[in-house]
Amino acid sequence: MKIDWWLALPALLLTIIGLLVLRSITPDLFTNQLLFTFISIAFFLFFSKLDYSILKSLHLPIFIISLLFLVSPYLFGIDSRGANRWLQIGQYTLQPSEIVKPFLLNTFSTFFANPVFLFPAFVLPWLIIFFQPDLGTSLVIFSGWLVILLSRFSLKSVALSLIFISLLAIPFYIFLLRPYQRERLQTYINPYRDPLDQGYHVIQSKIAVGSGQLLGRGLGHGTQSQLRFLPERHTDFIFASLAEELGFVGVVAVLALFSILFWKIYKISQSLGHPTASYFCLSSLALMAFQTFINIAMNMGLAPVTGITLPFLSYGGSSLLSLGIHLGIINSISQNTFSRV
């Protein structure tokens, strides 16, 4: 088994930076994140060694198992803040919608040639996730699926599709979004309309990002994160915590590592001779890039607060496991010839 270090090293360095920031702002969670980091590395090594043709050939049973896993929180899950997304396993929680991401993309990629199957294969798991409710994860999965779908059409068709989707968003906003989700969109437009409640997260996040300046306040010295003015400082707003303590230099380093990782995934996708493997890489890239862009924009007040975490850096074992599987499959793809897939 070979490891593509241009793929693995940026991800590992991002994870280490995330661990350092978590150790600074929430030391009680550091051990859990470190444990899941090692498990994620084990998943990466396992799926790196696994021939991708096996995943492709088993896409249907894997898809069915993924659906059952997605439904499990409705039956056995724990309720938190009105959402039913997690399974309690001992002292740890797992989020099925995070872990199944790479397996859903495997199915979407396999169905790339047949939109008749591609659409229902997306809609069913998407609805399960959306009604948990988990708007953030549903948007992330949508981004991966959309790349596969639009890659089959011309630029004109893509533009018309985006206009159509935008029109569909109007009844979606009126009838499907819950009151707190509509409130988030309104707060995005003007966070100061309710600065002590709905707008509080965004306002404190912008203060944290700005206070880091060039070199940051230093690990353990960020006032917004250390004094807990910044809500969800270890998950949704980890970027603001990082910017406050490591400053502009730390932010540039993180963005550079993400850029290297995304560039490498794109290069792998373009070097493949088989569309299934190529679409898996492209959809994985879209999923990670969308998640990264939205989280950073959210932390800077440029996007609505959606509960989308920052890959590799935010606290969460399920996210790390999912990313380990993603990169393991991509590493396997990059090291194999696909004339036989």
N, C-alpha and C positions, 0 to 999 in steps of 0.2 A: 504493500500500500504506500502510495506517494502522497505527500501533502503539498498542496499549492500554497506556499507561504505568503504570496501576494494576496491570497484570499483569507488565510487563517490569521496571519499576524495583525492586520488592522483590526479585525474583530476581537482578538485577544487583548490588544492594547486598549481598545475602547472599553472592554469589560473591566480591565484593571483600573482605568480611570474612574469608571463607575463605582468600583469597590472602594477606591480611595475617598471619593466624595461621600458615599454612604457611611463609611467608617467615621467620617467627620461629623455628619449631620444626624445620623441615626445609628450609633454604635451598637445598639441592641439588636439591630437587624443584620448586621454585618456577617455574622456566622452563618445564618440561613442563606444569604446570598452567595457566600463563598462555597457552601455545600452544593448549591444548585449550579454554580459555575463548574465545579468538578464533574457533576453529573452531565451537564451540557457538553463538556469536552468529551466525555465517554460516548455520548450520543453522536457527536461529530465524527469520532473515530469509527464507530460502528457503521454509520451510514456512508462514510467514505469508502469503507471496504465492501459494502453491499453493491452489487451490480445494479445499475439503474434499470436495466431491462426487466429485472424481477419486479420492481415497483410498478413499472409500466404494465406488465402482463397481469398483475394482481390489482389493477386500479379499481375494478368494480367491487370486490369484497372489501378492499381497504376503504372505499367510499361508504359502503353500508356500515362498516364498523365505526367510521367517523360520525355518521349520522346518529347511531346509537349512543355514542359517547357524548355528542352534543345534547341529546335529549336527557341524558342522565341527571343533570342538575335539577330538572323539573321534578324528578322522582326522588333523588337522594341528596340534592344539594342543600346548601345553607343560604339563607336570605341575608343580604347585607345592603342597607340603604335602599331597600325596595327592589333590588335586583337579585336574580337567582342564577348566578353564573358559575359558582364555585362548588367543588367537592371537598369535603373535609376528610383528610387521610391522616389520622393521628394528630400531630400538632401542626401539620402543614395543610395548605389548601392548593388545589390545582384548578386551573381554568381551562376546561375542555376546548373552548372556542379558540384559545391561543395555540394549544398543542396540535390541533387538527389542520392548522393553516397549510403546512407543506403538503399534507396528504390531499387536501381539497385541490390545491394547485396541480398536483399530480393528475387528478381526474380531469380537471379543466383542460390541461395540456393534451391529454390523451384524446379528448373529444374535440380538439381544435378544428378538425376537418368536417365536423358535422354540427352546425349550429342548432339543429333540432334537438340533439342531446345536450349540447353545451349550455343552453338556456335553463332547462329544468334542473340540470346538475348543479347550477349555481343558485337558483331561486330557493330550493328546498332548504339547504343549510343556511342560506342568508336569512330567510324568514325565522328560522329557529333562533339564530343569534340575535336578530333585531328585536324579537319579542321577549328576550330574557329580562330586561332589555339591555342591549349592548350596542349602542349606535356607533361608537368608535371602532370596534372590531368589525362590524358589518361594513363600514366604509372602507376599511383597510382591505378586506377580502374582495370587495367590489373593485378596488383599484387593480388588483392582480388579475381578476377575471376580465376586466374591461380591456386590458392590454392584449390579451389573447383574442378577444372578440374583434377589436378594431384593427388588428394586424391583418385581418382577412379582407379589409375593404379599402377603397380609395380614400383620398383626403377629403373629397366632396362628401362621400358617405359618412365619414367620421364627423365632419362639421354639422351635417344635418342630424346625425344621431345625438350630438351634444345639445343642439337646440331642442330636440324632442325631449331629451332627458331633463333639460332645464324647465320646460313647460310642465312635465310630470311632477317636478318638485313643488309646484304650487299646491295641488291637492294633497301631496305628501306632507307638506308643512301644516296644512289646515287640519287634516283628519288623522294622520298617523303619528306625528310627533307628540310626545307627552308634554304637559304644561311646562315641566322643568327644562325640557329640551328646547321648546320655543323661547323660554326665558333666557337661555344661554345665547341664542341667536340675537335677541334684542339687546342683551348686555354687551355682546361683541360690538354692536353698532355704537353704543354709548355706555361704557362701564361706569361712568359717574352718575348715571341715573339712579343707582342703588349702591353707593360706594361701601356700605357697611355689611352688605349681604351678597347679592349676586355678582356685583362688580369687584368685590374684595380680592378674589383670587388674582384677577388680571392686574389690578392696580399694584398689589404687593409684588407680583412677579416682575413687572416692569421696573419697580424700584430696585429689586434685587439685581436684575441684569445691569441696570445703569450704575449701581454702586460699586460694581467690580472694577470698573475703569480698565486700565491697561494690564496690570499685573495681578489684580484681585486682592482681596483682604487676607488671603492665606487660609489654608485648611484649618477649620475649627474657629475661624474668626469672622464668619459671615453673620451680620446682625439679623438679617431677615430670616435666614434659615435656622441659625442657632437659637434665636429667641422665639422661634416658631410663629413669627408674623406671617410667614409664607406657608399657606396650606398645601398639603400633599407634596411637600418639599422633596420627598424621596421617590415619588412615582411620576405623576403628571408634570410636576414642575421641577424635575431634577435638573433641567437645563438652566433654569434661573439660579438654582443653588450652585451649580458648577460655575456659571458666569460670575456670580458674586465672589466666590472663594478663589477661583483661578484666573479671573479677568479675561480681557480680550485675547491675551496670548493663549490661555487654555481653550477658549472657544475656537480660535483658529486651528489649534492642534486637533481638536475633535472633528471639526469640519474637514480638515485635510485627510484624516483617517477614514471618515465616511466616504469622501470622494475617491480615495484609492480603492476602497472595498467595492463601491458601485461601479467604478471603471473596470475593475477586474471581472466582475460578474458579467458586465456587458460584453467585454472582450471574449469571454468564454462562450456566451450565447451566440456571438457572430462567427465563431470558429467551428461550429458544429455542423455536421452534414445531415442531421436528422431533425425535423421540425419539432417533434415532441419534446426532446431534450432542450432545444433552443427556447421553446415557449415556456418551459418550466423555469429556466434561468431568467428570462425576461419578466415573467410574472412575479417571480420572487424579488427581482430587482425593483419592480414597480411597487410591490407591497412594502418593502423596507424603505425605499426612497419616499413614498407617500407618507409613511408613518413618521419618518424623520422630519420631513418638511413641515407637516402639520403640527407636530409637537413643538418644534422650535418657533414656528410662527405663532402658535398659541401662547407660548411663554413670553413672546414679545408684543402680545396684543394685536397681532396681525391676522389671527384666525380665531373662530369661536372655540371655547373650551369644550372639548369633546371626550375627554378621558382617554386619549390616545397617548401611550407611553413612548419614551425614546428608546429605540433598540439598543441593547447591550448595556445601557447606562441606568435606566430606571430599575427600581427594585421590583422583583417579581420572578419567581422560579419558573412559572409556566412559560413566560416570554423567553427566558434563556434556553429552556429545553427546545422550544419551537425553533429558535434561531440556530441552535446546534444541529437540529435535524435538517433545516434548510441548507446550511452551509456544507453539511456532510454530503447531502445528495448532490449539490453543485460540485463539490470536490471530486466525487465519484464520476460525475459526468465529464469533468475536465480531464480526467486521467484515463478515459476509455475511448475506444473507437466505436462509432455508432452505426456502422454498416449493418450490424446484426440486430439492432434494436427494433 
